[in-house]
């Protein structure tokens, strides 16, 4: 079989956040689990320098030429940004390719459909490149985060990229450096319901993230020892004169979320998980 005839196939799961929702972009820990719904990409090289992408699930088709820097055609143009990122990282494409992207992950439901797509796309691009490189799951997660979040100055964190790239259940800490722990506890099965009401994830992330970061910045200026990493919800009374009611609620929710995540991590690391306390 020639290089032009060789099929490249990859797939990536979506994810659910078990504990620490909206925490990773504040450098606070999260626990996430991959789900059985996946994004799949199948493609093969073609002569020429064009990329053809079929998206039958949404009745769309995209095509663009390979160049040193591919211009973006829309906001959050992850398909093109990923190619640009791979080119910047030394990958080359001496021929174009055609692929089909399909998936069962519901869109705009908080199950990381876009991140799973980007993770699959990065994996696919590395394998179909001239280098035909098989990246580690950690490398894929880092590149996917850069393509989706950093490239477009988005508010999201790294949970989606690590949880979809690594699979299983993970405990992710991003401060003071990235630390991922695979958790092997048996949580049984989850039923994922879809209300079919779209979730505007980006706007929610921006509002919560910017709100907490603004509070933390102001308190840090007044109290140099202020640190979200070590602050407890019980100590909020020390800042009652510095924050309004809404700000206190937002900060309390953030710290309580952190505490619950840490308690869940301890339970999931124990020899015998307390199912009643865990909520199974």
Secondary structure, 3 states (H helix, E strand, C coil): CCCCCCEEEEEEEEEEEEECCCCHHHCCCEEEEEEEEEEEEEEEEECCCEEEEEEHHHCEEEEEECCCCCCCCCCCCHHHHHHHHHHHCCCCCCCEEEEEEEECCCCCCCCCHHHHHHHHHHHHHHHHCCCCCCCCHHHHHHHHHHHHHHCCCCCCCCHHHHHHHHCCEEEEECCCCCEEEEECCCCCCCCCCCCCCCCCHHHHHHHHHHHHHHHHHHHHHHCCCCCCCCCCHHHHHHHCCCCCHHHHHHHHHHHHHHHHHHHHHHHHHCCCCCHHHHCC
